[in-house]
Amino acid sequence: MKTRLLGNTGITVSELAFGGVEIGMPYGPGVRSETDMLQEKEALSLLRTALDAGVTFYDTARMYGRSEYLMGKAFRNRRQDVQLCSKCRHLRDASGTLPASAALESRIRSSVAESLSALGTDYLDVLLLHQADEEILAHETICRVFQDLQKEGLARAIGASTYSPAESEWAIRSGIWQVVQLPYNLLDQRQDAVFGLASEKGVGLVVRSVLLRGLLTERGKDLQAPLAAIESHIRGYATLAEANGISLPEYAMRFALARPEVSSVLLGIDRQEYLKQALQCLGKEPLSNSLIAGGIPFPDPEFVDIPHWDRMGWLT
């Protein structure tokens, strides 16, 4: 497993980051309840197998059910071997409003305390805002509390999980947020616009949605009619990958890692076979120029919206 520096944080992470949402709560296609998930013993075995294989970077969140607890239990005696990234609870109330300053600070600090307790550690390597928008990124109290937590040694680095390129750019330019986790994949490459800026500012980039909830795998076939153009575009990637002797998921992962600004690629993993497949994709020579050039994004990237497709029932 190769490693990369996480921007200017001084933290070195594995190129593959283990995404912990699937082991913590029902999430993803075909997972409707806890009965569809790994049991605790299996999840612990999966986490330890990943670490033994060289995966040292683990992403979780207060909102991910039992994920933090499982990681804490799995790595109880190996804390020094892993980099733990967790995300604060959502900060807006049910109406979408941010609470007053004192309540906001209390919510952040209690969330971090809960994360540390569940993970069985006294510090996080990376503490992220969860679903950060520009108001949250710029909020004086939020910025101050996160910086205070870092000064107190509770987080080595602070950052934000963003969605739009505008949010990512604001975070990178702020001089406050040192790590940005953002969506990027073959179909939707809009965040490419901020990569150079992140490198210039020394901000570490962690890429998620690389496989687009599994659509950039064998599951990207026989999609419903509204996604016919998406399926056709995916078929083009698959044909190009096959012609070059690699699988579509490998193409998708290595395409993201071909960008030197990217520190790590985040994959949600909840099966030993998925871990094995991911590991087989890494540690290879850089992607060929023809494969990089062939990674043409979908012509309407704003249409690449998994939550919208879910709401419309197009992924069932």
QUIBELGI-V860771 format. One record per residue. N is the residue number from 1. RES is the residue in one letter. SS is DSSP state (H for helix, E for strand, - for the rest). PSI is psi in whole degrees, 0 to 359 (NA if undefined). NEAR is the number of other ideal C-beta (glycine too) atoms within 8 Angstrom. Layout:
# QUIBELGI-V860771
n=N res=RES ss=SS psi=PSI near=NEAR
n=N res=RES ss=SS psi=PSI near=NEAR
This chain:
# QUIBELGI-V860771
n=1 res=M ss=- psi=123 near=12
n=2 res=K ss=- psi=157 near=7
n=3 res=T ss=E psi=161 near=8
n=4 res=R ss=E psi=155 near=10
n=5 res=L ss=E psi=142 near=11
n=6 res=L ss=- psi=81 near=15
n=7 res=G ss=- psi=222 near=12
n=8 res=N ss=- psi=21 near=8
n=9 res=T ss=- psi=342 near=12
n=10 res=G ss=- psi=2 near=5
n=11 res=I ss=- psi=132 near=12
n=12 res=T ss=E psi=130 near=7
n=13 res=V ss=E psi=156 near=14
n=14 res=S ss=E psi=150 near=12
n=15 res=E ss=- psi=333 near=11
n=16 res=L ss=E psi=124 near=13
n=17 res=A ss=E psi=132 near=15
n=18 res=F ss=E psi=114 near=12
n=19 res=G ss=E psi=125 near=11
n=20 res=G ss=- psi=6 near=16
n=21 res=V ss=H psi=319 near=12
n=22 res=E ss=H psi=332 near=13
n=23 res=I ss=H psi=349 near=14
n=24 res=G ss=H psi=334 near=13
n=25 res=M ss=- psi=159 near=10
n=26 res=P ss=- psi=121 near=8
n=27 res=Y ss=- psi=140 near=8
n=28 res=G ss=- psi=170 near=9
n=29 res=P ss=- psi=132 near=7
n=30 res=G ss=- psi=1 near=5
n=31 res=V ss=- psi=102 near=10
n=32 res=R ss=- psi=340 near=5
n=33 res=S ss=- psi=177 near=7
n=34 res=E ss=H psi=337 near=5
n=35 res=T ss=H psi=340 near=4
n=36 res=D ss=H psi=358 near=8
n=37 res=M ss=- psi=167 near=13
n=38 res=L ss=- psi=142 near=9
n=39 res=Q ss=- psi=165 near=6
n=40 res=E ss=H psi=313 near=8
n=41 res=K ss=H psi=319 near=6
n=42 res=E ss=H psi=320 near=8
n=43 res=A ss=H psi=318 near=14
n=44 res=L ss=H psi=319 near=11
n=45 res=S ss=H psi=319 near=9
n=46 res=L ss=H psi=314 near=15
n=47 res=L ss=H psi=316 near=15
n=48 res=R ss=H psi=325 near=9
n=49 res=T ss=H psi=319 near=10
n=50 res=A ss=H psi=316 near=11
n=51 res=L ss=H psi=317 near=14
n=52 res=D ss=H psi=333 near=6
n=53 res=A ss=- psi=359 near=9
n=54 res=G ss=- psi=1 near=8
n=55 res=V ss=- psi=112 near=14
n=56 res=T ss=- psi=350 near=12
n=57 res=F ss=E psi=122 near=13
n=58 res=Y ss=E psi=127 near=15
n=59 res=D ss=E psi=129 near=13
n=60 res=T ss=- psi=191 near=15
n=61 res=A ss=- psi=156 near=13
n=62 res=R ss=- psi=332 near=12
n=63 res=M ss=- psi=2 near=8
n=64 res=Y ss=- psi=40 near=12
n=65 res=G ss=- psi=237 near=6
n=66 res=R ss=- psi=8 near=10
n=67 res=S ss=H psi=311 near=14
n=68 res=E ss=H psi=316 near=16
n=69 res=Y ss=H psi=316 near=9
n=70 res=L ss=H psi=317 near=15
n=71 res=M ss=H psi=319 near=14
n=72 res=G ss=H psi=319 near=12
n=73 res=K ss=H psi=319 near=9
n=74 res=A ss=H psi=323 near=11
n=75 res=F ss=- psi=22 near=15
n=76 res=R ss=- psi=320 near=8
n=77 res=N ss=- psi=12 near=4
n=78 res=R ss=- psi=29 near=8
n=79 res=R ss=H psi=324 near=9
n=80 res=Q ss=H psi=347 near=4
n=81 res=D ss=H psi=353 near=7
n=82 res=V ss=- psi=156 near=11
n=83 res=Q ss=E psi=119 near=12
n=84 res=L ss=E psi=126 near=13
n=85 res=C ss=E psi=125 near=17
n=86 res=S ss=E psi=163 near=15
n=87 res=K ss=E psi=142 near=12
n=88 res=C ss=- psi=155 near=14
n=89 res=R ss=- psi=156 near=8
n=90 res=H ss=- psi=141 near=7
n=91 res=L ss=- psi=341 near=12
n=92 res=R ss=E psi=149 near=7
n=93 res=D ss=- psi=186 near=7
n=94 res=A ss=- psi=334 near=3
n=95 res=S ss=- psi=358 near=5
n=96 res=G ss=- psi=9 near=5
n=97 res=T ss=- psi=144 near=6
n=98 res=L ss=E psi=134 near=9
n=99 res=P ss=- psi=172 near=8
n=100 res=A ss=- psi=166 near=5
n=101 res=S ss=H psi=310 near=6
n=102 res=A ss=H psi=317 near=6
n=103 res=A ss=H psi=324 near=8
n=104 res=L ss=H psi=314 near=15
n=105 res=E ss=H psi=318 near=10
n=106 res=S ss=H psi=319 near=8
n=107 res=R ss=H psi=318 near=11
n=108 res=I ss=H psi=312 near=14
n=109 res=R ss=H psi=321 near=10
n=110 res=S ss=H psi=324 near=8
n=111 res=S ss=H psi=315 near=11
n=112 res=V ss=H psi=319 near=14
n=113 res=A ss=H psi=319 near=8
n=114 res=E ss=H psi=319 near=9
n=115 res=S ss=H psi=314 near=13
n=116 res=L ss=H psi=319 near=12
n=117 res=S ss=H psi=314 near=7
n=118 res=A ss=H psi=321 near=9
n=119 res=L ss=H psi=349 near=14
n=120 res=G ss=- psi=40 near=9
n=121 res=T ss=- psi=165 near=9
n=122 res=D ss=- psi=8 near=5
n=123 res=Y ss=- psi=156 near=9
n=124 res=L ss=E psi=144 near=15
n=125 res=D ss=E psi=320 near=10
n=126 res=V ss=E psi=130 near=17
n=127 res=L ss=E psi=123 near=16
n=128 res=L ss=E psi=148 near=16
n=129 res=L ss=E psi=142 near=15
n=130 res=H ss=- psi=126 near=12
n=131 res=Q ss=- psi=60 near=7
n=132 res=A ss=- psi=129 near=12
n=133 res=D ss=- psi=179 near=8
n=134 res=E ss=H psi=326 near=8
n=135 res=E ss=H psi=316 near=7
n=136 res=I ss=H psi=316 near=12
n=137 res=L ss=H psi=328 near=17
n=138 res=A ss=H psi=355 near=9
n=139 res=H ss=- psi=126 near=10
n=140 res=E ss=H psi=315 near=6
n=141 res=T ss=H psi=316 near=9
n=142 res=I ss=H psi=313 near=13
n=143 res=C ss=H psi=314 near=12
n=144 res=R ss=H psi=315 near=8
n=145 res=V ss=H psi=317 near=12
n=146 res=F ss=H psi=318 near=14
n=147 res=Q ss=H psi=323 near=10
n=148 res=D ss=H psi=317 near=8
n=149 res=L ss=H psi=323 near=14
n=150 res=Q ss=H psi=316 near=13
n=151 res=K ss=H psi=328 near=6
n=152 res=E ss=- psi=357 near=6
n=153 res=G ss=- psi=11 near=7
n=154 res=L ss=- psi=345 near=11
n=155 res=A ss=E psi=130 near=14
n=156 res=R ss=E psi=326 near=10
n=157 res=A ss=E psi=152 near=14
n=158 res=I ss=E psi=152 near=14
n=159 res=G ss=E psi=199 near=16
n=160 res=A ss=E psi=146 near=14
n=161 res=S ss=E psi=119 near=13
n=162 res=T ss=- psi=170 near=12
n=163 res=Y ss=- psi=310 near=7
n=164 res=S ss=- psi=155 near=6
n=165 res=P ss=H psi=327 near=9
n=166 res=A ss=H psi=318 near=7
n=167 res=E ss=H psi=317 near=14
n=168 res=S ss=H psi=316 near=14
n=169 res=E ss=H psi=319 near=11
n=170 res=W ss=H psi=314 near=11
n=171 res=A ss=H psi=317 near=16
n=172 res=I ss=H psi=319 near=13
n=173 res=R ss=H psi=342 near=8
n=174 res=S ss=H psi=330 near=10
n=175 res=G ss=- psi=3 near=4
n=176 res=I ss=- psi=311 near=9
n=177 res=W ss=- psi=118 near=13
n=178 res=Q ss=- psi=343 near=12
n=179 res=V ss=E psi=136 near=18
n=180 res=V ss=E psi=126 near=17
n=181 res=Q ss=E psi=124 near=15
n=182 res=L ss=E psi=159 near=14
n=183 res=P ss=E psi=138 near=9
n=184 res=Y ss=- psi=131 near=13
n=185 res=N ss=- psi=175 near=14
n=186 res=L ss=- psi=316 near=10
n=187 res=L ss=- psi=321 near=14
n=188 res=D ss=- psi=102 near=13
n=189 res=Q ss=- psi=23 near=11
n=190 res=R ss=H psi=328 near=8
n=191 res=Q ss=H psi=348 near=12
n=192 res=D ss=H psi=333 near=8
n=193 res=A ss=H psi=339 near=7
n=194 res=V ss=H psi=357 near=13
n=195 res=F ss=H psi=313 near=12
n=196 res=G ss=H psi=320 near=7
n=197 res=L ss=H psi=319 near=11
n=198 res=A ss=H psi=317 near=15
n=199 res=S ss=H psi=317 near=9
n=200 res=E ss=H psi=321 near=6
n=201 res=K ss=H psi=355 near=9
n=202 res=G ss=- psi=26 near=8
n=203 res=V ss=- psi=130 near=15
n=204 res=G ss=E psi=137 near=17
n=205 res=L ss=E psi=128 near=14
n=206 res=V ss=E psi=125 near=17
n=207 res=V ss=E psi=129 near=14
n=208 res=R ss=E psi=177 near=11
n=209 res=S ss=- psi=27 near=11
n=210 res=V ss=- psi=324 near=14
n=211 res=L ss=- psi=6 near=13
n=212 res=L ss=- psi=59 near=14
n=213 res=R ss=- psi=35 near=9
n=214 res=G ss=- psi=356 near=10
n=215 res=L ss=- psi=334 near=12
n=216 res=L ss=- psi=44 near=16
n=217 res=T ss=- psi=196 near=9
n=218 res=E ss=- psi=343 near=5
n=219 res=R ss=- psi=352 near=7
n=220 res=G ss=- psi=35 near=14
n=221 res=K ss=- psi=158 near=6
n=222 res=D ss=- psi=43 near=3
n=223 res=L ss=- psi=163 near=11
n=224 res=Q ss=- psi=160 near=6
n=225 res=A ss=H psi=319 near=4
n=226 res=P ss=H psi=342 near=7
n=227 res=L ss=H psi=19 near=10
n=228 res=A ss=H psi=319 near=8
n=229 res=A ss=H psi=323 near=7
n=230 res=I ss=H psi=314 near=14
n=231 res=E ss=H psi=320 near=12
n=232 res=S ss=H psi=319 near=8
n=233 res=H ss=H psi=318 near=10
n=234 res=I ss=H psi=321 near=13
n=235 res=R ss=H psi=324 near=8
n=236 res=G ss=H psi=318 near=9
n=237 res=Y ss=H psi=315 near=15
n=238 res=A ss=H psi=320 near=10
n=239 res=T ss=H psi=317 near=8
n=240 res=L ss=H psi=317 near=11
n=241 res=A ss=H psi=313 near=13
n=242 res=E ss=H psi=321 near=8
n=243 res=A ss=H psi=338 near=6
n=244 res=N ss=- psi=12 near=10
n=245 res=G ss=- psi=24 near=4
n=246 res=I ss=- psi=166 near=9
n=247 res=S ss=- psi=164 near=8
n=248 res=L ss=H psi=314 near=13
n=249 res=P ss=H psi=322 near=12
n=250 res=E ss=H psi=318 near=11
n=251 res=Y ss=H psi=313 near=18
n=252 res=A ss=H psi=317 near=15
n=253 res=M ss=H psi=313 near=15
n=254 res=R ss=H psi=334 near=14
n=255 res=F ss=H psi=317 near=12
n=256 res=A ss=H psi=318 near=13
n=257 res=L ss=H psi=348 near=11
n=258 res=A ss=- psi=342 near=8
n=259 res=R ss=- psi=117 near=8
n=260 res=P ss=- psi=340 near=4
n=261 res=E ss=- psi=342 near=8
n=262 res=V ss=E psi=125 near=14
n=263 res=S ss=E psi=322 near=10
n=264 res=S ss=E psi=150 near=14
n=265 res=V ss=E psi=125 near=13
n=266 res=L ss=E psi=124 near=12
n=267 res=L ss=E psi=133 near=13
n=268 res=G ss=E psi=124 near=10
n=269 res=I ss=- psi=124 near=13
n=270 res=D ss=- psi=19 near=11
n=271 res=R ss=- psi=145 near=8
n=272 res=Q ss=H psi=322 near=8
n=273 res=E ss=H psi=328 near=6
n=274 res=Y ss=H psi=320 near=10
n=275 res=L ss=H psi=314 near=14
n=276 res=K ss=H psi=315 near=8
n=277 res=Q ss=H psi=318 near=10
n=278 res=A ss=H psi=317 near=13
n=279 res=L ss=H psi=325 near=13
n=280 res=Q ss=H psi=339 near=7
n=281 res=C ss=H psi=341 near=11
n=282 res=L ss=- psi=171 near=13
n=283 res=G ss=- psi=18 near=5
n=284 res=K ss=- psi=176 near=5
n=285 res=E ss=- psi=158 near=2
n=286 res=P ss=- psi=152 near=4
n=287 res=L ss=- psi=144 near=9
n=288 res=S ss=- psi=156 near=7
n=289 res=N ss=H psi=324 near=5
n=290 res=S ss=H psi=323 near=7
n=291 res=L ss=H psi=323 near=15
n=292 res=I ss=H psi=314 near=10
n=293 res=A ss=H psi=329 near=6
n=294 res=G ss=H psi=352 near=8
n=295 res=G ss=- psi=64 near=11
n=296 res=I ss=- psi=125 near=4
n=297 res=P ss=- psi=162 near=10
n=298 res=F ss=- psi=137 near=11
n=299 res=P ss=- psi=339 near=4
n=300 res=D ss=- psi=77 near=6
n=301 res=P ss=H psi=334 near=11
n=302 res=E ss=H psi=338 near=5
n=303 res=F ss=H psi=340 near=7
n=304 res=V ss=- psi=87 near=12
n=305 res=D ss=- psi=90 near=7
n=306 res=I ss=H psi=314 near=10
n=307 res=P ss=H psi=321 near=6
n=308 res=H ss=H psi=316 near=7
n=309 res=W ss=H psi=322 near=11
n=310 res=D ss=H psi=313 near=9
n=311 res=R ss=H psi=326 near=6
n=312 res=M ss=H psi=352 near=7
n=313 res=G ss=- psi=20 near=6
n=314 res=W ss=- psi=348 near=10
n=315 res=L ss=- psi=8 near=10
n=316 res=T ss=- psi=NA near=3
